[in-house]
């Protein structure tokens, strides 16, 4: 995979850029990196251009000590696309990446052909969720990131997948360890403060793909499947927790490619 780095405003974004044609942008989850998509990028990039970006404060991208928002993370991507002279994309966000995708769809709908949420939700944190974010921030500031990641990673995979996916879980753990503490704490602040974006899902001008894991302990399917309509495609991964692109990569590839072919390519050629 071809890797690049681009300065945009107050941060430097690291990303991979592979393939040609319709541009699909993949955004990873909290304390992850673009490496989350290593199992699906090679196949998808055979048909399409695939950009996988390290979000600010994650992977090889830089971070800022000042507090930032989900919207500012969406702004990062709009600036990147401007530099790369990309007019429109299909954006698919995993977990935290889904929150950013919704913020992007709200503010930059004109830059999207379509978008998708992978194990994510348009709902804001409830009070318990916000308290959990604050607890996480305090723990990271007091103890560092390792114990936080060690507790998080097992929850990301379906319980029956933890033994067969032991090596993949270790990879996810190592990615998490490398996340800057300022990036992790900043993202927790941003997630805690994000607004309700259910109205974004109701915009019938953009095709929406919603993918949920039947065994997801972080974002259960009912929090993903919030709005029905002719523009919405709902698909459940029967054997996945919160990491479908790792737990069921072949199925995720087929889902994404099928969605693009049906709602984007055919639409443009009609």
Number of C-alpha atoms within 10 A of each C-alpha: 15 9 12 11 14 15 15 16 11 11 16 20 25 22 23 19 19 19 20 13 12 18 23 28 20 26 30 26 24 20 28 26 27 23 17 22 19 14 17 19 26 15 16 19 20 13 14 18 18 26 23 26 28 25 33 27 28 29 25 20 22 19 21 13 11 7 12 19 19 24 18 15 21 23 19 20 21 19 15 20 15 11 12 10 9 12 13 17 20 22 29 27 22 28 22 25 29 26 30 30 31 30 24 26 23 17 15 15 18 13 17 18 25 23 26 26 28 29 32 29 28 24 15 17 18 10 10 9 13 17 13 15 21 16 13 18 22 13 15 19 13 9 10 15 22 17 12 16 19 15 11 15 17 19 16 21 26 22 14 12 15 17 11 10 15 12 11 16 20 14 14 22 20 15 19 24 20 16 22 21 21 20 24 23 24 23 26 23 20 21 22 21 16 18 15 14 17 15 11 18 25 16 16 12 10 21 23 27 24 24 25 28 28 21 21 23 16 17 20 18 23 10 15 21 22 15 17 12 13 8 17 19 18 18 17 17 21 13 16 25 28 28 26 28 21 21 23 18 19 14 14 21 18 14 16 17 16 13 19 22 13 11 18 18 14 10 11 9 6 6
